[in-house]
Amino acid sequence: MSSEFTVISHPLIQHKLTYMRSKETTTDNFRRLLREISQMLAYEVTRDLPTETIQIETPLAAIDSPVISGKKLCLVSILRAGNGMLDGMLDVVPAARIGHIGLYRDPETLEPVEYYFKMPDDIGSRLVIVVDPMLATGNSAIAALSRLKESGASSIKYVCLLASPEGLAALQRAHPDVPVMSAALDERLNEHGYIVPGLGDAGDRMFGTR
């Protein structure tokens, strides 16, 4: 059974994504657009958060009104490009806990190599939202999700900007219980493991290191 996959086709997201894809877009505008899209993705991925009712007083009357229930969620960034999405999501859920997974892709094997892992101690009792702009080969995402599960995470969602069919299929095979959300499903991977048409290397474009 494959995991749930959702493409968020909101016109504002697609509009901003078009300009992110353009090779003419400057580093500062790329960074701004990524943050803005991430804010909108945060709304979608948190749509089913549980709520409870509390009583408050408005300036006019007492009212029973909903608030988010349970522990604050945890946003996990796959370094380094994931931090661009993390910033936007924190604009929407500023009280979220934060975890980081440091992975780099071996240029020869395309396999992920872990160099950093830091999570809240009670990761098992929180909804974990993993963010990384590009789901390319899927190897880094699979490794990150496996590591989180080993650390006790049981409720996980994965959010990206672009996904390739190959990477999505690999992730769904490895982690069929993890819902995946993306702003677009692109055509394919090229021989170097980059998404086509894609937008290039998201980390390089975000940090100006291309």
N, C-alpha and C positions, 0 to 999 in steps of 0.2 A: 504494500500500500504506500503510495506517495504522499508526502506531506502537502498540506494546503499551500497553494501558491497564488498570490494576488498581485496584479499589476494596478497601481494607482494611476488612473488615467485622467485625473483632474486637469482641466485646461491650464490652470496656473502652473502646475508642476511641469506639464509638458512644454509650455512656453519657456519656462526658465531652463529646462533641460536642453532645449534646442540651443540656447546661447552658451550653455556650459560645453556642449559638444564642439562648438565652433573653434577652430584653431586661432581665430583672431581675438578671442576673449582674453583679456589681460588677467594676470595673477590675482589682483585685488577683486576684480569682478567675478572671477571663477570662485574665489573663496566666499564672496557674498552670496552668490547664487546657490552654492552648496549649502550654506547655512539656512537660507530661506526655504529651499526644498526640504531640508531636514526638519524644519519646524512643522511643515505641512504633513510630512510622513509621521511625525510624532503624534499628531492628532489621530491619524488612521490606526496606528499600531496600538494605541491606548484606548481605542473605541469601546472595548469590552471589559475595561477595568471594573471590578466590583465596587459598589457604593453602599453606604449606609446613611441613615437619616439622623441628623442631630437637630436640636432646637436652638435657634438663635433669635435675636431681636433685631428687626430692622428699625429705622427711625420711627416707624409707624405702628408696628405690630410684631407679636411673636409668630414664628413660622417654623415648621419642620422642613428641613432642606437637606438635599443630598451632599455628601462629601465622599472622597475616595476612602475605601476601607482597607484594612490590613496594612502590612508593612510597605514602606516605600519601595518602588521598583528599583532595579539596578540596571544601569546602562553600561554596557561593556564595549569598549572601543578596541578594534584590531588595529594596532599601530602600524604605520603612522597615519595613514590616510583616514582611518576611522575617526580621528579627532575632529576632522572637519564636520562630520555629521553629529558628533557628540555635542559640539557647541550649540548647534541649532536645536537639538532636542532638549538641552538643558534650559533653553529659553522658555520652553513650554512646561517642563517638569523640573523646576530648579531644585526641588528637594530630593531628587533621585540620588541614590548611591552610585558610585562609579567604580568600574573595574577596568583594567588594561591587560591586553594580551599582546606581547611583542612577537611578531612573526615576520620573517622575510622569506622570499621565494628564491630558492637556489636557481640561478640562471641556467644551469645545465639540466637538472632533473625536474625543475618546476615544483619540487616538493617543498613544503614549509619547514622552516627551522625556527624553533622557539628560543627566544632570548630573554623574555620577561613575562611574569605572570603575577598579578596582584589583584585580589578580590576581597570584598567584605567577608567577614568570618561566617555570617549567617546566610550565605548565598542560596542555600537550600530552601529557605523560607520566603524567597522573593521571586517575583517575575523578573526574568533576565531578558533584556533586549540587546542583542548583539548588533553592532553597526559597523559597516565597512562599505565604502562606495562601490567597489567592483567585485561581483561574483564571477570570476573568470574561469579558471580550471576547477574551482571549488575546493582545492586542496587545503588552502589556509582556513576556509570556513569550516571544513570537516574537522580539521585538527583543533580549531578553537572550540567547537561544540563538544568534541570528545573530551577535551581538557576540562571544560566547565562541568560536564556530567560527572567526571571523575572527582571533581571537587564538591559534588553534592547538588548541583543545580538540577532541578526537575521540571521547571516551567520556563521554557526558553522560546523566544521568537528571534528571527533573523531578518534584518532590514538592510537593503542595499539600494544603490542608485541605479545601477545597470546589472543585468544578469545575462550570461550566455546560456544557450540551451544545454551545452555540455556540462557547464558548472552546476546548473540547476539540477540536472538529472543525477549527477554524482552526489550532490548534497542530499537529495531526496532518497537516494538508495542508502546512504550511510546513516541518515537521521530522519526517518519518515515521520517522526513525532514532532518535528520542529516546523512550525509555519514559517513561510518565507514571503516577504513583501518587497516589491521593487517598483521603481518608477518606470522601468522599461525592460522588455526581454528582447535583446538584440539578435542579430543573425547567426553569429558563429564566433569561434576562436580562430586566430591565425596560427601559423606555424611557431610563433614565438609565445603563444599563450595569452595574447591580448584580445580583448573583445572588439569585434568589428560590427558596425562602424564605430561604436564606442566613443571615447573622448580622450584617448591617450592614457598616460599614467596619471591617475588622480592625485597621488601624493606629490609627484613632481610639479604638476600644474598648480596645486594648492600652495606649495611652499616655494615655488619659483626656482626649482632645482633642475628643470629640464634643460 
